[in-house]
């Protein structure tokens, strides 16, 4: 591209972005009005319900844009996926998870932090509280996303519940055990991710030094595929929606191992049966997931390491092993996206369902029924947030902390997944965002440890970005409390309007 025309191209892109943004705002406004009219049965709708829908939609947009880095950030950093592919695939799997399984996720809206029965005699006050908490979490998460800081929207909701619940009913309505457990995990989550990723990266470093042509290494990749699919299945069977969750834990583990080994066996059997009946695909190299004809490569090409290797020429040694990790990385990324859509859509639509029940029935339920229109608000918000804002946190996680390769990204993704799984088994509320950032750091420290032994140059870890992320974590919690309190103070005098029956 001609450098003289570069400013014009950038200005054109910014103009197109502004036009698209205005268009989305107008379209979202009509959608909010339409849903309000549908719920109330009146074409004029309800101002209060429209405000609640707008706040919930904003939270879903911010949550989707922020948390997509947990799924595809490392894939972009390793160049296993382009930014457009990552956001497109991520949005698709997030939407599918939210719409297919989101209604089956049993999420207590209070998260154990406040006691809803304290508000049984004042349902409209509880709806006002939930609205204020959504506003606080939405604005702080949106701010962090724009600045590219990966945070936990759930923690914003928890802190808002504590602040507004205490203000509204006093300290006795706060579940202090649940809150203190959450605070502890704010600290332990990144440490757990760091330790898990450190160990996995040491294993991957050892694998990279093996001779790919030695027949004794033939079992390495099937074993990794089985292990990755096992963790993937355990992510769904152990921590996923209740509809597919298996209990007790040992049965979930056995089912995951059996499923992982079974799927891997079928994949390699299919690969064995087809590889001699078709012309072999050559590795497509850096810059594309497609072959020369523009068609996506079949899955068996990833089993053979013929997917995009994710490395620029001369940047790292392309010895064949790095390419083997691409399929594993993409698999884990899309699984996390699907699971996140199914589980975390409740952060946005759960409070909306509460406010909807209070508005129409004037009752309080900690586990309300989530209608399809509520799910639609959350799912569409996730997609819009991913496509419009996802690039900011994806760039931070994938490119700004440490230079990632497919093997390093795989270690990061699996380290975060294992940390989340172990925390869930122990019943601890964990942040995937915190685990992932800790995992990226763990991979960097593992590489530095190996470099100190071999005498190689250690990788550059961007401590400045890590400091900004940690500061972002520390600031967003009190900020969410503060914004939620302001919103509650403004909305409380009008709390009766939150119920159509008062």
NORQUI-V984036 format. One record per backbone hydrogen bond with DSSP energy under -1.0 kcal/mol. CO is the residue of the C=O (numbers start at 1). NH is the residue of the N-H. Records with the same first field share a line. If there is no record, write none. Layout:
BEGIN
CO = NH / NH
END
This chain:
BEGIN
2 = 5
5 = 9
6 = 10
7 = 11
8 = 12
9 = 13
10 = 14
11 = 15
12 = 16
13 = 17
14 = 18
15 = 19
16 = 20
17 = 21
18 = 22
19 = 23
20 = 24
21 = 25
22 = 26
23 = 27
24 = 28
25 = 29
26 = 30
27 = 31
28 = 32
29 = 33
30 = 34
31 = 35
32 = 36
33 = 37
34 = 38
35 = 39
36 = 40
37 = 41
42 = 45
46 = 50
47 = 51
48 = 52
49 = 53
50 = 54
51 = 55
52 = 56
53 = 57
54 = 58
55 = 59
56 = 60
57 = 61
58 = 62
59 = 63
60 = 64
61 = 65
62 = 66
63 = 67
64 = 68
67 = 70
68 = 72
69 = 73
72 = 76
73 = 77
74 = 78
75 = 80 / 81
76 = 79
82 = 86
83 = 87
84 = 88
85 = 89
86 = 90
87 = 91
88 = 92
89 = 93
90 = 94
91 = 95
92 = 96
93 = 97
94 = 98
95 = 99
96 = 100
97 = 101
101 = 104
102 = 105
105 = 107
110 = 113
113 = 175
115 = 118
116 = 119
117 = 120
119 = 122
122 = 126
123 = 127
124 = 128
125 = 129
126 = 130
127 = 131
128 = 132
129 = 133
130 = 134
131 = 135
132 = 136
133 = 137
134 = 138
135 = 139
136 = 140
137 = 141
138 = 142
139 = 143
140 = 144
141 = 145
142 = 146
143 = 147
144 = 149
145 = 148
152 = 156
153 = 157
154 = 158
155 = 159
156 = 160
157 = 161
158 = 162
159 = 163
160 = 164
161 = 165
162 = 166
163 = 167
164 = 168
165 = 169
166 = 170
170 = 173
171 = 174
173 = 115
174 = 176
175 = 179
176 = 180
177 = 181
178 = 182
179 = 183
180 = 184
181 = 185
182 = 186
184 = 188
185 = 189
188 = 192
189 = 193
190 = 194
191 = 195
192 = 196
193 = 197
194 = 198
195 = 199
196 = 200
197 = 201
198 = 202
199 = 203
200 = 204
201 = 205
202 = 206
203 = 207
204 = 208
207 = 210
211 = 214
214 = 217
215 = 218
217 = 220
219 = 223
220 = 224
221 = 225
222 = 226
223 = 227
224 = 228
225 = 229
226 = 230
227 = 231
228 = 232
229 = 233
230 = 234
231 = 235
232 = 236
233 = 237
234 = 238
236 = 240
237 = 246
241 = 244
248 = 252
249 = 253
250 = 254
251 = 255
252 = 256
253 = 257
254 = 258
255 = 259
256 = 260
257 = 261
258 = 262
259 = 263
260 = 264
261 = 265
262 = 266
263 = 267
264 = 268
265 = 269
266 = 270
267 = 271
268 = 272
269 = 273
270 = 274
271 = 275
274 = 277
289 = 297
291 = 294
295 = 291
298 = 301
299 = 302 / 303
300 = 304
301 = 306
312 = 315
317 = 319
322 = 325
323 = 326
325 = 329
326 = 330
327 = 331
328 = 332
329 = 333
330 = 334
331 = 335
332 = 336
333 = 337
334 = 338
335 = 339
336 = 340
337 = 341
338 = 342
339 = 343
340 = 344
343 = 346
344 = 347
345 = 349
346 = 350
348 = 352
349 = 353
350 = 354
351 = 355
352 = 356
353 = 357
354 = 358
355 = 359
356 = 360
357 = 361 / 362
359 = 500
366 = 109
371 = 375
372 = 376
373 = 377
374 = 378
375 = 379
376 = 380
377 = 381
378 = 382
379 = 383
380 = 384
381 = 385
382 = 386
383 = 387
384 = 388
385 = 389
386 = 390
389 = 392
390 = 394
391 = 395
392 = 396
393 = 397
394 = 398
395 = 399 / 400
401 = 462
405 = 409
406 = 410
407 = 411
408 = 412
409 = 413
410 = 414
411 = 415
412 = 416
413 = 417
414 = 418
415 = 419
416 = 420
417 = 421
418 = 422
419 = 423
420 = 424
421 = 425
422 = 426
423 = 428
424 = 427
431 = 435
432 = 436
433 = 437
434 = 438
435 = 439
436 = 440
437 = 441
438 = 442
439 = 443
440 = 444
441 = 445
442 = 446
443 = 447
444 = 448
445 = 449
446 = 450
447 = 451
448 = 452
450 = 454
451 = 455
461 = 463
462 = 466
463 = 467
464 = 468
465 = 469
466 = 470
467 = 471
468 = 472
469 = 473
470 = 474
471 = 475
472 = 476
475 = 479
476 = 480
477 = 481
478 = 482
479 = 483
480 = 484
481 = 485
482 = 486
483 = 487
484 = 488
485 = 489
486 = 490
487 = 491
488 = 492
491 = 494
492 = 495
494 = 497
495 = 498
496 = 499
END
